[in-house]
Amino acid sequence: MEQGSRRSKRARVPVDYARLDSTGFSDSLRVQHKKLARAVLKFEEQPVVENFTIDYVAATELADHVHTTGFRNPCVVRTSDVPPSALGIRLPDGALTVERISDLVGRSRLINTIDVTTQSEGPIYTMQEWVEYFASPSPRKPLLNVVSLDLANTALQAMVSAPDVVKELDLVDKAWPASVTPSPKVQLYTLMSGAGCFMDFHIDFGGSSVWYHVLSGRKVFLVIPPTRGNLMAFEEWASSDRQASVFFADRVSGCQKLELAPGDTLLLPGGWSHCVVTPMDSVVLGGNFLTGYNLSLQLEIWQMEERLKVKSKFRFPFYKELMWRSGAYYMEKLNRDPSGVTKWERQGVLSLTKWLKFWLSQMKEGEEVPKEISQSGSLIVEELSRNTLFSQEEYPSSLSADCRDPASTLIELQSPSTLKLNVPQVKMADHFTKIFDDNEEEFDPPEEADNIDDDDEDDQDFSVDDSPPASRTKAKKSTGAAKRSVKSPRLGVRGRLLKKCGIDPRSPLPRPKIRPKVVKDTLFSKFT
């Protein structure tokens, strides 16, 4: 099975999401990446919602912080604290440049690129061609980004590693036997981005979390917490044909900005939608991982991908098989040492149990169940149900959404109180914007971007149930002037999401407050 590629859940105009992900980069509409990038750099943070914040953590306290808070918030460790080795990040001696990476993974290695101007697949390069491209002066044309160079089975793999806390959390490391191959290999990537790159808002595949260590350059993120409203807004935006001109941060609450310099490390929990701007040539080490702390949310993102019909090549590899193995892992752990399972894991296991039971009732014989546990699938569900029964009483508010039928569940997170650490935040984007203060221009999205709620949603049906609407029956003829019955319009994706939350889709919703026009700085004059 082909390993998944980390891609945005973003439908490119004018083709739909599913077709875009399976086609080349040439048939996508150009995205206003220059204006969107400038808007990111000028973005003013929104008020914090539901205690979702960015936690700036000392390196020596990172593991304790993650385990005591359930890893609900992004964690940033600044380079000024300690070297990467203090976090367990292994790096080779000397600078890890694009040319050196090419030597270690092979000059003939083929790599996938993203065309920044279309936010879809770009040309396939060899590493040698990429070295030559990266060595060319800015602005480069085409503007390309590499975000998923897999390091598995390369010489570089033995020279680098993820932080220790990532390996403690990763369900692949916990539940997937080392003797079973192939296995999900998404924990180690290299990202190489030229100056001016922009990656629009996306949620990492399968709701996986991300670790991110900057080797060189700069990165500016906008991160959006996975509140119920924000996830609804993301799915509506991702399934809209007008998103290319919409600045998604204007449609959510609690959006925050974080900026990373060389040596900084970020742990981003699953489900946080985010966009990334690269002000200067950058090389990053990173990877994805699924955790027991975020099982409920991960499964909700998986369901969102089902509704959006994301191609399998862009999904987390062996996802269902990993969930079954995770179920077996937690069944054994709950039987052997129930005190070693945290309250966040118990909440997640309860949600996982519901999904395993649902999958078991839907799947064909032997489908996506590991061979060694295919005969015990029912036992796993039965044991997990028995061991997590009391969780519904102990944490009822946190499970109000997750305990419903998996086919219609919609996540509602309850965030724990976060530990406030007095680690200073370094502001870098302000420095970059001062460099380019002339040649100003306004960021002014088209008016149609503000009318996304008025889309003709009948043309975009991304529901789980793909069956066609019931055929209309012809009215019987009558001698009198019979009145035609008025039929309710078929609900689109927005209407169905609102209805699930108990909101009448016909009632008007308050429109988000439009940000003031932003005066252009020339930080991204490279884009113009």
N, C-alpha and C positions, 0 to 999 in steps of 0.2 A: 504494500500500500504506500502511496506517495505521501511523504511528510507534508503537513499543512504549511501554508505560507501565511505570514502575518499580514493581513490586509484590512483595510477599512470596510465597515459594513455600510458603504455609501453607494447609492445608485447613481450612475453617471448619466447625464442627459445626452441625447434623448432616448437612449436605450434603457431597458429596465435593469434592475440590479443583477438578476440571474444571468441575463445575456451579456452584460458588461464584463462580469467576472470570467466569462468563458471566451471572450473575444480579444482581439488585439487592441493596442493603445490608439490606433489611428481613427476609430469610429466613435470616440468620445468627444463631447463638447469641451472646449477650452474653459478651464476654471479661472475665476478672477483671483489667482493665487497672490498676485502682487498686493492688491488691496486688502485681501484677507490677512496676509502676513503683516502688513502695516497696522491693521486693526488689532492684531495680537500684541504687537509691541507697545501700542498705546493703550491697551486695555486696562481699565481700572477695576480692581477686584470687587466682586459683589459681596454683600453681607453673608456671613457664615450661616448655613442651615443645618439643623439637626446634629450639631456638634461635629460636622464633617470639616476637618481642617487639614492643613499641611503640617506635619510634625517634623520639626528640625531637631534631630536626635544626635547625641554624642555617640561616637563609634562604639565606645565601651558599653553603652546602654541599649544598643539597637535590638539585640536578641530579646532582652527582658521586656523592652517596650512592645515589641511585636507580640510576644506571648501573653502579656498582661492586658493588652487592649483588643486582642482578637484580630489584629491587622486589618482594621477598618479604614485607616487613613494613610495617605502617602507619607513615606518617611524619607527624609533627605539627610545624608551625612556629608558634611562639608570637608573639603580636602585639608583644611587647616588643622583638623583634629589629629589624625594619625594616618600612617600610610595604608594603602588598600589591604595589605597583608593582615592588618588588625581585624578586618572584616572577614578574613578568609579568602579574599580575592587573590588568586595567583596570577602573576604577570611575568612575562619573560624580561630578562635584563635588557636595558636599552629601550629606545622609543619604538612603539609599534606603529609604524607608518603604513600607508597603503602599499607601497612597494615591498616592504618586508612581509606584509600579510600575503601578498601575491606569491612571494617565494615560498612561503610556508604552506599555502593551500594548493599551489600549482598554477603556473602561468597559463596553462591551457584550460583551467577550470572555468566552466560556463556559469555566469551569474545573471540573475534576473534583476531588472531595474524598474523603477517607477518613473514615468514621465510626469514631472511636477505640473506641467501646464494642463494636463488632462486628469491627473490623479488616478491614472490607471496604468496598465502594463506598458513598459517601455521596451526598447530593443534588448536582446540578449547579447551580452558582451563576454569575451574571454577576460580573465584577470589581467592579461597583458594589455588588452585594449582599454580596460578600465584604468590601469596605471597611467597610460598615455592620456586618457581623457582627464583624469584627476590632476595631472601635471600641467594641463593647459590653463591659460589665464582666464580669470572671470571677466565678464559674464560668459558662461559656457552655453552653447546651444547645440543640441537640446539640453534643457536643464533636467538632470537625472539624479535619482536617489536610490541607494542600495540599503535596504532595511532588514534583510533576512539572509545574509550569507552564512549558511549552516557550517559550523566548524567540526561537526561529527566526522570521524574517520580521516582527519587531517593531522599533519604534524603539529599544527597550532593547538589542537585540542588538548594535548598533553601538557601544554605550557600555560594554559589559562584555566580558571575555574570560577564558578559562581560564588557569591558570599556564603558563608557557613549557614546563615539563617535560612537562605533559600533552600539549601539541601535538607535542612530540618523540616521545612514546610512542604516540599514537593511531594505530591502523591505518587509520582512515578518512582521516586527513590524509595518511598515507603511501601508501596503496594505492588509494584511491578517486579516480578522475579528477574534477577539479572540473567538467568539462563534462558529466558523466553525472548526470542527475537522473531521479527523486528519489534522494536519498541518505540514509543514516542521520543523523538530527539529534538527538543525545542528549547533546551535550557541554555545553549550556547550559540550566540550569533555575533557577527560583526556587522556594524552599521557604518556606512561611509557616505557622508552627505556633503555636497558642495555648497559653497556660500550661496545663500538665497533660496535654499530648498524650503518647501512648505508641505506639510502633510496635514490634510484636513482632519476634522474630528472623526474618531473611530473608537471602537471598543475592541480590545484584543480578543482573538478567536477563543470560543468556548468560555468566555468570561475569565480567561487566565490572567494571573498577575504578571507583572513585568519587573525585572531588575535591570539596572541601567547604570553603567559606569563610564564616565566621559574620559577618554584618553587624551584628546586634543580638540580644540575648538570651543564652541559655545552652543547651547541649546536653550530655547525658551518654550515653555509649555503653558497651555491653558488646560486645567483639569476640572472636570465637572463631576460632583458626587452622584452616586447611583440612587438618588431618591426616586420614589415612585413617579412623581411628576416628570423628573428629568429623563427617566427611561422611556416613558410614554412619548415625550417630546422627541427623543432620539429616534425612536422607531418611526414616528410620523415623518420626521425630516429625512431619514434614510430611505423612505419609500416614496418621497416626493420627487417630481420631475423638475422642481425649481430650486433645488438645494445648491446648485452651482453658484447662485448669486446671493445666498442667504448666509449670514454670519451666525452660526448656530449658538454661539455664546449669548446672543441677545434673546434667546428663547428659553433660557433655563434660569435656575437660581443656584446660588452658591458657587459660581465659577471663580476659580482662583488661578493666579499666575505664579509659576516658579521658574527659576533660571539656574542653569547648571554650568559650571566652569570645569576646566580640566581637574581631574581627581575627585570630583563630586560623585556621589552614588545615590541613586533613587530607587526605592521600592514602591511600586504603584500597585495597589490592590486591584483585583479584577472588577470589571463593571464600571470603572471610572472612564467615561469618554474623554478623549484628550486630542489636542492638535499640537503640532511641533513646528517651530520655526528655527532655521539654522542660519545665524547671522554670519558665520565664517566657516571655512572648511573644517569638518569635524570627523573624528573617528571614535566610535563608541563600542564597548562590549556590552552585551545584554542577553536576555533570554526570557522565556515564558515558563510559567509553572502553575499548576492547579494545587489548591490547598484544601485541607479539611476545615479550615476556619470559614471559608467562603463558599461552601458547597451549594447553599440555597441560591445565592446570586449567580453562581456559575451555571447552574441548571436553568435558571431563568434566561440567561444570555444564550445558552444553547437553544432554548425554545424560540427565542427571537430570531436566531439564525435559521431555524426551520421555517418560520413564517416568512422570512425574507428570501427564502430559497437560495441560500448561499451554496455555491458549488463545493463539493467535497474537498477539492484541492486547496481550498482556502479555509478549511475547518481544522480544529485541533485534531491531530492524528490519533486514531484508535480511541476516540472519546468514550463511546459506550463501553468498550472493553475495559478501559481504565476505571470507569464508574463501577462496573461489576467487581473488579479486583479491589477497588476501594471498599466496596460493601463487605467483601470477604475479610479484608484487613480489619475493618472496624468491628465486625462480628467477633473475630478472635480476640481483639483488644478489649471489647466490652465484657466478654466472658472471662478473660484472664485478669485484667486490671482495670475495672470500670472507673476507678478514681483517676486514672491517667488520661481520661478523655475529658477535655475541657467543655465548658458550657456552650461555647461557640461550635465546637465539633458536634455536640449532641444535637444542637439545633439543625446543623447541616445534615447529620445522619438521618434525622427524622424526615427531612425533605428528600434525601436520597432514597430512603426506603419507599416513599410514595412513588417515586419515579421508577425504581426497579420493579415494583409490583405492576405498575402500568406497562412498562416495556415487556415484562414477562407475559402479560395478558395479550399483548399485541404482536409479539414476534413469532416468526415461524420457527420450526424446530432447529435448534442449534445456531440460530442467527445471532451474531455479535455477542455471544456468551463464550468466554474462554473455555477451551475444551476440558481443562482439568476441573472446572467447576460447573460445567453445563448440566450435570445431573443434580447439582445441589442449589440451583438458582432459587427454588421455592424455599429451601431450608434457610438460605441467607436472608430472604425477605422475612420469613417467620421469626428468625432469631433477632434480626434488627428491630422488628416491630415490637417484640417482647421487651428488648433491652431499652427501647427509647419511649415506652409508653408514658413513664413519669415525666418525660421532658415536656409533654404537652401541658401538664399541670404546672410545672416549674417555670416555664417560659412562654406562657400563652400569648402575650402581646407580640412577641417576636415571630410567632409562627402563624399569625392570623391569616396571612396570604399563602404561605407555603404548604399548609395542610389541606388546601382545597384540591380538587381534581387536577392532576398535572396537565391535563389538556387545556385547562382554562386558567391556570395559576398566573398571578401577576405579583411580582415581588414587592414587598414593603419592608424596608430595612429599619431596624432600630439600632442606632449607633450607640456604643458605650461611651462613657465619659472619657475624654482623651487626656493623656498626661501632658501637661504644659512644661516644656523644657526651654530653658533660657539659652538657646543657641542662636546667635544672630543670623538673620537672613541677608545674603549678599545681593544687592541690586545691580544687575549688569546692563539690562536693556536701556536704562536711563543713560548710561555712558555711551552706548552705541548711537542712540538717537541724537545726542549732542554733536556727533561728528558730522551729521548730514542735516543741517537745519535750513538750507536754501532749497530753491525749486519746489516749493510747497504745492501740494495738491490735496483735495479733499477725498476722503473715503465716503462715497455716497452710493450704496447699493441701489439697484433699480427698484422702482415702486412695487413691482410684482413680488419682490422678496417679502414684502410685508403682508402679502395676501395669501400666504401659504395655506391658511385655514380654509380658503375658498376653493381649493383645488377640486377638480372633478374626480372624486375618489372612486367612482365606479370604474374608471379606466385602470385603477391600480389596486387590485385585490390581492393582498398578501396574507390572507387568513390561513389558518392551519387546514381548514376544510376546503379543498380545492374543487369540490363538486360543483357543477353548474347550478345556477338558480333554478328553482322548480319551473317547469314549462308553464306558460300562461295558458289557461283554458279559455276557450272562446265563450262569450256570453250567449245564452240562448236567445233566439230571436223572439220578439213579442210584437203583438199588434200595436201596442201603445208605444209612446215615446219613452222608452226605458232609459233610466239614468245610468250612466256608467259608474261602477264603483271606483272610488278613489283609492289607489294603492299606495302604501307607504314606500318611499324610496329605499332602495337597498343600501345598507350602511357600508361605508368604506372602512379602511383600516383605522382612521381616526375615530369614527363613530363607534366601532366595536370596542376600541380601547377605553373610550369614555364610558360606554355602557357597562363594561366590566367593573369600572370603579364606581358605579352607581350614579353617574352623571347623565342627565338627559342630553343626548347628542344634538338635539334641536335647539337647546338653550345656548345663547351666545356666551362665549368665554371672554374674560378680560384679555386684551391684547398686551403683549409684553411692552414695557417701556422702551422706546427707541433711544439708543445712546446718542448723545450730541455728535455732530460730525467731527471727525478727527482730522486735524491738520497734518498733512503729510510731512514726515521727516524723510531724509534721503538715506536712511540706513539701508533701505532696500532700493536705492537707485540702481543697484545691480539688476533689479527685476524690471526696471522701466526701459 
